[in-house]
Amino acid sequence: MSEAVTYGKYLKIEELLSLQQPRDEVEHDEMLFIVIHQVYELWFKEVLHELDYCCRLLVAGDAPRAQHTLKRVLTILKVLVSQLDILETMTPTEFLTFRERLDSASGFQSDQFRQLEFLLGHKSAAAVQRFEEGTRAREVLEARWKAPTLWDAVLEYLARSGYSIPESELERDVTARIEPSEGVQDALLEVYRNDPRNAELCERMVDLDEGIQEWRYRHVKMVERTIGSKMGTGGSAGSKYLRTTLQQPLFPDLWEIRARL
């Protein structure tokens, strides 16, 4: 007879609650810092799970379910932004009580966030090389590097739906940054003018782009509020680097067409 499934066993609560291990139990705020960042990693895992599913749905031509999946991701992004409100309850002096014990640890080393960037088309060979060969992080990032992006899945879906997506875009180098394409914009204009269902799908992509930009902005302000212009942990440039990631749309064609509608 199999053992009964309980809440604790199904969710592995004992293991989960054992993972919060401050390096110094004396500093009260270190627990908050650990919990917030562990929760972020769990949400990154879920967002990757959902966006991979969205890509598969688009390849299968199931736009309604793909759109529903995007709505779920957008809701998660709102949670990611709101979690920064919690982190900002920690003052700069409270963070300084344990910051030195972070040593070389930095959010810059989150391979899941790099995976998310890669899936959304913001790929960087340098980001792959930051992780040691043979590690799980390096292997998954190398796979993401070679794989089509969410935008590629959208273009493929639109092409199969009868829209004239340039062949050069359908066969583009998926490791390259997504660049504006006049041919893609012409097709998108046709979608927006004559195809409400697929126009709605495109608007969810705009929402996703805007949601990621909002999270980046709030993250920059949280870092500036906490450490100002200091170097980040692990030797990163801190807020100075983070500011360079702002105002960089993931899907530029969806923004370019606004002036032509």
Secondary structure, 3 states (H helix, E strand, C coil): CCCCCCHHHHHCHHHHHCCCCCCCCCCCCHHHHHHHHHHHHHHHHHHHHHHHHHHHHHHCCCHHHHHHHHHHHHHHHHHHHHHHHHHCCCCHHHHHCCHHHHCCCCHHHCHHHHHHHHHCCCCCHHHHHCCCCCCHHHHHHHHHHHCCCHHHHHHHHHHHCCCCCCHHHHCCCCCCCCCCCHHHHHHHHHHHHHCHHHHHHHHHHHHHHHHHHHHHHHHHHHHHHHHCCCCCHHHCCCHHHHHHCCCCCCCHHHHHHHHHC
